[in-house]
Amino acid sequence: MMTTKRFMMFMFLAVLLTGLLSSVIGVAAADQPAASVTTDAETAAKLGLLLGDGNGVNEPYLSKQTTRMQAAIISLRLNGNLKEAMAFTPASNFKDADKAGKSNGPILAYLKQHSELGWSGYPDGTFHPSDPISPQQLYKVLLENIGFHSGTEFAYSDTLAFAASKGMASIATVNLLTNAHLATALIEALAVPNVQGDSFFVALQKKGVIPQSAVLPQGKGIQLGSHKELGTYLTDNNGMTLYYFTKDADNINACQGQCLVNWPIFQSDELQIPAFLNKADFSTISRADGTKQWAYKGYPLYTFIQDKKPGDVLGQNVNKVWFVIDPSAFKGMAAEVKSYQIDIKQFSFGTEPLTVEAGSKITFTNYDEMEHNAVAVDSSFKVPMLKTGESYTITLDKTGTYSYFCELHKSFMTGTIIVK
């Protein structure tokens, strides 16, 4: 017969073992780090399609606005003519070529000489090198590099629709393109087949623009779709809509049996995401049967069996528990709100852009003797005038790049907040 002392020791070990097993099970079901997530910017840099500035393809570079000059240089790199353009001796040039800088003068002259490349400029003989480029203009350039010609295969006015039919739509609704959007448009284009049947990636390899040894990331990707009523939403790399299930908030395995037949899980060993989305928002969860499923901001991702083609959103609001995901507004599962500090010192907000998560709190504190404030260029926020030692906190819920300035010293006191 077991003694009381031995029995108590046995019970202690049993409870300890149960606790350890519960802990292991809990870890297996929780969100796991998404180590196999690659951004379009990382891929574009690795392939040599984006070179960045003096510090490479980093956050400050990706947050910069994409100009016509930059898009033209990218276009020349894609068709293998950049070196020739850089060494071109201009006989004539655009009227405003001086605005592009001395090193870009030969490039503009080359484009003027070779109007068949699609960069003929404006009727008055100008190029406007520093102007922002629109999604329509950028997609036109990429389509023509792939081998589709405006005025032949598609009308310029139909550029966005034609690009979408080829699987290029993630930046179609963006008002102000940054280099992060440029990276995503480039990677989208690589999968598009040309009239000969080669993917643009293979065509670039044949031209020597991309090394023969280069490979694209395997697995699935995240893209963005657009709907006139639902706005922008997440899709897979084939354009099929991704959904979240509200009941997963209480039980991560709420969808079982026939539910999983109707709502297949989104799974892949690797994941490619747009450069303007945050890698930290993507993770994998382990389902009860051990399969891995991708999640966005804590919610597992699914497709819908009744969606038959890209652009279908038949799963939206099914039983009032299934919904598409707009990454600019989606909160995800409840998480700790992060806080960031911007110290105003020596008439400066700091030298580097501040990168934060959507929903974060940002506190401005003035340490100067002079009063300062912070006003967003797009009027999305305005910090009141702060005296020495005073603070003010704002919350930015939507993703994007927010440039701001001090009203009293706007010529030199500027800053940038990148919300992902």
Secondary structure as UniProt FT lines:
FT   HELIX           4..29
FT   TURN            35..36
FT   STRAND          37..39
FT   HELIX           40..46
FT   TURN            47..48
FT   TURN            54..55
FT   HELIX           59..62
FT   HELIX           68..78
FT   TURN            79..80
FT   HELIX           82..86
FT   TURN            95..96
FT   HELIX           97..100
FT   HELIX           102..104
FT   HELIX           105..113
FT   HELIX           115..117
FT   TURN            123..124
FT   TURN            129..130
FT   HELIX           135..146
FT   TURN            151..153
FT   HELIX           156..158
FT   HELIX           159..165
FT   TURN            166..167
FT   TURN            170..173
FT   HELIX           179..190
FT   TURN            195..196
FT   HELIX           200..207
FT   TURN            212..213
FT   STRAND          220..227
FT   TURN            228..230
FT   STRAND          231..236
FT   TURN            237..238
FT   STRAND          243..245
FT   HELIX           246..249
FT   TURN            252..253
FT   HELIX           258..262
FT   STRAND          271..273
FT   TURN            275..276
FT   HELIX           279..281
FT   STRAND          282..286
FT   TURN            288..289
FT   STRAND          292..296
FT   TURN            297..298
FT   STRAND          299..300
FT   TURN            305..306
FT   TURN            310..311
FT   TURN            314..317
FT   HELIX           318..320
FT   STRAND          322..324
FT   TURN            327..329
FT   STRAND          339..345
FT   TURN            346..347
FT   STRAND          354..356
FT   TURN            358..359
FT   STRAND          360..366
FT   STRAND          372..376
FT   TURN            377..378
FT   STRAND          382..386
FT   TURN            388..389
FT   STRAND          391..396
FT   STRAND          400..405
FT   HELIX           407..409
FT   TURN            410..412
FT   STRAND          414..419
//
